[in-house]
Amino acid sequence: MKRITMLVAACVVAAPLYAQNVATVNGKAITQSSVDQFVKLLITQGGTDSPQLRDQVKQELINRQVMVQAAEKAGIAKDPTITTELELARQGILVRALMADYLKKNPITDAAVAAEYEKLKKAEDGKFEYSVRHILVEDEKKANELQDQLNKKSAKFEDLAKKNSKDPGSAEKGGDLGWAPASNYVEPFAKAVAATPKGKMADKPVQSQFGWHVIEVVDVRPIEFPPLDQVKAQLEDMMRQQALASYQQELREKAVIK
């Protein structure tokens, strides 16, 4: 009687433990916890918890276990290349988790974003952007010839650009580069743009690593900084990247590297 009681008690204790496994593959258990964690991961990626999803996860885990066992049996896990790939994958996962944990503990607040916005906005005060067009050619002689034609008004800028410019992005638009601050351009192109009055051409063609440029500044206007709500997402992303870079640098400085 005592033996039967002990067996019943053992079954009662064992039942919940067995129930934690959703399947076994060649004796290797797939636990309910594994399914729950996989589902949780899928939910963070936009999935919705449901019986169908859980069954799909179960089948996926079974398939993976079948393949992993086959790979281990074939000795693939001992291949040095595979060992390196596995270690790099493990490191990558740990690094991403560390960064996510850091951002969770050090979130970018709305107040910090607003302060950064005002800082950037102030830095742009008094600056201008330019509507520019240019003609890009390979040699100085050709550039001077084109500039001379324009000075004499014997040809239109857009016509000469379409016919002669080597810049595929602007030639078909009559040389038009659109609106941009001078700092967007390479030197000495940028310097020539900033020094040229609205509606005028640069005094002479300028050379860059791309060739020779005949430059006209069509219009000039103060830079209009976009409203905070339009750039908030970009600012937050920029600040997160800066925070992670600083965190990584801090860790490096504390590490003993020989």
C-alpha positions as CSV (number, residue, x, y, z in Angstrom):
1,M,0.0,0.0,0.0
2,K,2.8,2.3,0.9
3,R,4.6,1.5,-2.4
4,I,1.4,2.3,-4.4
5,T,1.0,5.6,-2.6
6,M,4.6,6.6,-3.4
7,L,4.1,5.7,-7.1
8,V,0.9,7.8,-7.3
9,A,2.7,10.7,-5.7
10,A,5.6,10.4,-8.1
11,C,3.2,10.5,-11.0
12,V,1.5,13.6,-9.7
13,V,4.9,15.3,-9.3
14,A,6.1,14.2,-12.7
15,A,2.9,15.2,-14.6
16,P,3.5,18.9,-14.5
17,L,7.2,18.4,-15.5
18,Y,6.2,16.3,-18.5
19,A,3.5,18.8,-19.5
20,Q,6.2,21.4,-19.9
21,N,7.5,19.6,-23.0
22,V,5.5,20.2,-26.2
23,A,7.4,17.5,-28.1
24,T,10.5,15.4,-28.2
25,V,12.8,14.7,-31.2
26,N,14.8,11.6,-30.8
27,G,14.6,12.0,-27.1
28,K,15.5,15.7,-27.1
29,A,12.8,17.8,-25.4
30,I,11.2,20.9,-26.9
31,T,9.9,22.8,-24.0
32,Q,6.9,25.0,-23.6
33,S,9.3,27.7,-22.4
34,S,11.1,27.5,-25.8
35,V,7.7,28.0,-27.6
36,D,6.8,30.8,-25.3
37,Q,10.1,32.6,-25.9
38,F,9.9,32.2,-29.7
39,V,6.3,33.5,-29.7
40,K,7.3,36.5,-27.6
41,L,10.1,37.3,-30.1
42,L,7.7,37.1,-33.0
43,I,5.2,39.4,-31.1
44,T,8.0,42.0,-30.7
45,Q,8.4,41.8,-34.5
46,G,4.7,42.5,-35.2
47,G,3.2,39.0,-34.8
48,T,-0.1,38.2,-32.9
49,D,-0.2,35.4,-30.4
50,S,-2.7,32.8,-31.4
51,P,-3.1,29.0,-31.4
52,Q,-2.2,28.9,-35.1
53,L,1.0,30.9,-34.4
54,R,1.9,28.6,-31.5
55,D,1.5,25.5,-33.7
56,Q,3.6,27.1,-36.4
57,V,6.3,27.8,-33.8
58,K,6.1,24.3,-32.5
59,Q,6.5,22.8,-36.0
60,E,9.4,25.2,-36.7
61,L,11.2,24.2,-33.5
62,I,10.7,20.5,-34.3
63,N,12.1,21.1,-37.8
64,R,15.1,22.9,-36.5
65,Q,15.8,20.2,-33.9
66,V,15.7,17.6,-36.6
67,M,18.1,19.5,-38.8
68,V,20.4,20.4,-35.9
69,Q,20.7,16.8,-34.8
70,A,21.5,15.8,-38.3
71,A,24.2,18.5,-38.5
72,E,25.7,17.4,-35.2
73,K,25.6,13.7,-36.3
74,A,27.4,14.7,-39.5
75,G,30.1,16.4,-37.5
76,I,29.4,19.8,-39.0
77,A,29.5,21.6,-35.7
78,K,33.1,20.7,-35.4
79,D,34.1,22.4,-38.6
80,P,36.3,25.4,-37.7
81,T,34.5,27.7,-40.1
82,I,31.1,26.8,-38.6
83,T,32.5,27.2,-35.1
84,T,33.7,30.7,-36.0
85,E,30.3,31.6,-37.5
86,L,28.5,30.3,-34.5
87,E,30.7,32.4,-32.2
88,L,30.3,35.5,-34.3
89,A,26.5,35.0,-34.3
90,R,26.5,34.6,-30.5
91,Q,28.6,37.8,-30.1
92,G,26.3,39.7,-32.4
93,I,23.2,38.7,-30.5
94,L,24.9,39.6,-27.2
95,V,26.0,43.0,-28.5
96,R,22.5,43.8,-29.8
97,A,21.0,42.8,-26.5
98,L,23.5,44.9,-24.6
99,M,22.7,48.0,-26.7
100,A,19.0,47.5,-26.4
101,D,19.4,47.1,-22.6
102,Y,21.5,50.3,-22.4
103,L,18.8,52.3,-24.4
104,K,16.1,50.9,-22.2
105,K,17.9,52.1,-19.1
106,N,19.0,55.4,-20.7
107,P,16.1,56.4,-22.9
108,I,16.2,59.4,-25.2
109,T,13.6,61.7,-23.6
110,D,11.3,64.2,-25.3
111,A,13.1,67.0,-23.4
112,A,16.5,65.9,-24.7
113,V,15.2,65.8,-28.2
114,A,13.7,69.3,-27.9
115,A,17.0,70.6,-26.5
116,E,19.0,69.1,-29.4
117,Y,16.5,70.5,-31.8
118,E,17.0,74.0,-30.5
119,K,20.8,73.6,-30.5
120,L,20.7,72.6,-34.2
121,K,18.3,75.3,-35.1
122,K,20.4,77.9,-33.5
123,A,23.5,76.7,-35.4
124,E,21.6,77.3,-38.6
125,D,20.6,80.9,-37.8
126,G,22.0,83.4,-40.3
127,K,22.9,80.7,-42.8
128,F,21.7,80.6,-46.4
129,E,20.8,78.0,-49.0
130,Y,21.4,78.5,-52.7
131,S,19.6,77.6,-55.9
132,V,22.5,76.7,-58.2
133,R,23.1,75.4,-61.7
134,H,26.3,74.5,-63.3
135,I,27.9,73.1,-66.4
136,L,30.6,70.4,-65.8
137,V,33.2,69.9,-68.5
138,E,36.6,68.1,-68.6
139,D,39.0,70.9,-69.3
140,E,39.5,74.6,-68.4
141,K,39.6,75.8,-72.0
142,K,36.1,74.5,-72.7
143,A,34.8,75.9,-69.4
144,N,36.2,79.4,-70.3
145,E,34.6,79.2,-73.8
146,L,31.2,78.5,-72.2
147,Q,31.6,81.2,-69.6
148,D,32.4,83.7,-72.3
149,Q,29.3,82.8,-74.3
150,L,27.2,83.3,-71.2
151,N,28.8,86.6,-70.4
152,K,28.1,87.8,-73.9
153,K,24.6,86.4,-73.6
154,S,25.0,84.7,-76.9
155,A,23.5,81.5,-75.5
156,K,21.2,80.3,-72.7
157,F,22.7,78.6,-69.6
158,E,20.2,75.7,-69.7
159,D,20.9,75.0,-73.4
160,L,24.6,74.9,-72.9
161,A,24.2,72.7,-69.9
162,K,22.1,70.2,-71.8
163,K,24.5,70.1,-74.7
164,N,27.9,70.2,-72.8
165,S,27.6,69.2,-69.2
166,K,29.1,65.9,-68.1
167,D,27.0,65.8,-64.9
168,P,24.3,63.2,-65.7
169,G,22.2,64.2,-62.7
170,S,21.7,67.9,-63.7
171,A,22.5,68.2,-67.5
172,E,19.0,67.3,-68.6
173,K,17.6,69.8,-66.1
174,G,19.6,72.6,-67.6
175,G,22.3,72.3,-65.0
176,D,19.9,72.8,-62.1
177,L,21.2,71.4,-58.8
178,G,18.2,72.6,-56.7
179,W,18.3,74.2,-53.3
180,A,21.1,73.4,-50.9
181,P,23.5,75.1,-48.4
182,A,27.0,75.8,-49.9
183,S,28.4,73.3,-47.4
184,N,26.8,70.5,-49.4
185,Y,29.2,71.0,-52.3
186,V,32.8,70.1,-52.6
187,E,35.5,72.8,-52.4
188,P,36.2,75.1,-54.2
189,F,32.7,74.8,-55.7
190,A,31.2,75.6,-52.3
191,K,33.4,78.7,-51.8
192,A,32.5,80.0,-55.3
193,V,28.8,79.5,-54.6
194,A,28.9,81.4,-51.2
195,A,30.9,84.3,-52.9
196,T,28.5,84.7,-55.8
197,P,25.6,87.2,-55.6
198,K,22.1,86.1,-56.5
199,G,21.4,86.1,-60.2
200,K,25.1,86.1,-61.1
201,M,27.7,83.7,-62.4
202,A,30.9,82.9,-60.5
203,D,33.7,85.2,-61.8
204,K,35.4,82.3,-63.5
205,P,35.1,78.5,-63.8
206,V,36.4,76.5,-60.8
207,Q,38.0,73.1,-60.7
208,S,37.1,70.2,-58.5
209,Q,38.0,66.5,-58.6
210,F,35.1,66.1,-61.1
211,G,36.3,68.6,-63.6
212,W,35.7,72.2,-64.4
213,H,32.5,74.0,-63.4
214,V,30.7,77.0,-64.8
215,I,28.5,78.1,-61.9
216,E,25.4,80.4,-61.7
217,V,23.7,81.2,-58.4
218,V,20.1,81.6,-59.4
219,D,18.6,82.6,-56.0
220,V,19.5,82.8,-52.3
221,R,17.3,82.5,-49.2
222,P,17.7,82.0,-45.5
223,I,17.7,78.4,-44.4
224,E,14.2,77.5,-43.0
225,F,14.6,75.0,-40.2
226,P,11.8,72.4,-40.3
227,P,9.3,72.1,-37.3
228,L,10.3,69.7,-34.5
229,D,7.5,67.3,-35.3
230,Q,8.8,66.8,-38.8
231,V,12.3,65.9,-37.7
232,K,11.7,64.4,-34.3
233,A,12.0,60.7,-35.4
234,Q,15.3,61.5,-37.2
235,L,16.7,63.4,-34.2
236,E,15.8,60.5,-31.9
237,D,17.5,58.0,-34.1
238,M,20.6,60.2,-34.4
239,M,20.7,60.7,-30.6
240,R,20.4,57.0,-30.0
241,Q,23.3,56.3,-32.3
242,Q,25.4,58.9,-30.6
243,A,24.5,57.5,-27.2
244,L,25.5,54.0,-28.3
245,A,28.7,55.2,-29.8
246,S,29.6,57.0,-26.6
247,Y,28.7,53.9,-24.5
248,Q,30.9,51.7,-26.7
249,Q,33.8,54.2,-26.4
250,E,33.3,54.3,-22.6
251,L,33.5,50.5,-22.5
252,R,36.7,50.5,-24.6
253,E,38.4,53.0,-22.4
254,K,37.6,51.0,-19.3
255,A,38.8,47.7,-20.9
256,V,42.4,46.5,-20.4
257,I,43.6,46.2,-24.0
258,K,47.1,45.0,-24.7
